[in-house]
Structure formats: structure tokens, C-alpha cells
Amino acid sequence: MLPFLRRLFTDNRRDGSRMVSSALLVAFAGLLRWDHPLGIAVAAGAGALALLWFLLYLGLEKKR
């Protein structure tokens, strides 16, 4: 399953960090509305996606 997910992620650290930070931003936006079921769903989904992308980001090598 991980090779399939790796294809959905970028192959450089710059774009990878942008993807992770964007997912974290959406997760925090969902947490602003934690009193609504949709806010909880957005926060949980984006948080899980940010965690997955962060783990894939750690596997990328630095390019000099």
C-alpha cells in the first residue's frame, strides 16, 4: 500500500513541506469549529492526511 501512496506524494522536500503545512492549516481550521460535526470531520481527515504526508516527507532525501 505504501508504494501506491508514495506515487500520490511529491518527490522533492520543498513541495512536500508545502503539502504538509497546507494539510495542517486545514486541520486547524476544522478545529476552530470543533463544536460542529463537520468541523470534527474536517479536522480528523486533514490531520490524518497531514500525518501520512509527514511520514512520507521524512522518507524524502535532501537535494543539494
N, C-alpha and C positions, 0 to 999 in steps of 0.2 A: 504494500500500500504506500510506503514511503517514496519509492521511485515515482509513482504516479503523482503524489503531492509535490515532489521536487520539481516536476515539469510545470506545475502551476505557479511556481515561485521564480523570481528573477535570478540571474546568475552573477550579479555584482552587489557588493555591500552597500553602495550608495542608494540604489533603488530599493534594496531590501530594508534598509533603515527607514526609508520613507514609507514603505508599506506597513511596517510595524507601528510607526508613530501615527499613521492615519487610522489604523485599527484601534489603537489606544484612545485616540481622540473620540472616535465614535462610541467606544465603550464608556468613556467618562460622560459623554453627552447622554447616553442612556441612563447612567447613574443619577443624573440630575433629575430625572423623572422616575425614581425608583418606586414611587407610590402608585404608579400606573403599570398594569401588566405588560403593556408594550415596551415600556422603559426597561423593565426587568429582562424581557426577552432580547432587546437590543443590546443591553449591557452584557448579558451572558453570551450571546452569539459573537459579538465583536471581541469580547475578552478571550473566548476560546480561540478565535481566529488569530488574535494578536499573539497568544501563547504559541500556537502552531507555527506562525510565521517567525517568531523569535527563535524557536528551536531550529528551524530551517536556516535562519540567518546565522546562527552560531556555526553552522557547518560550512559557510562560505569562507573562502580564503581571501586574505588581503592581497590586493594587487598594488605593486609599487611602480 
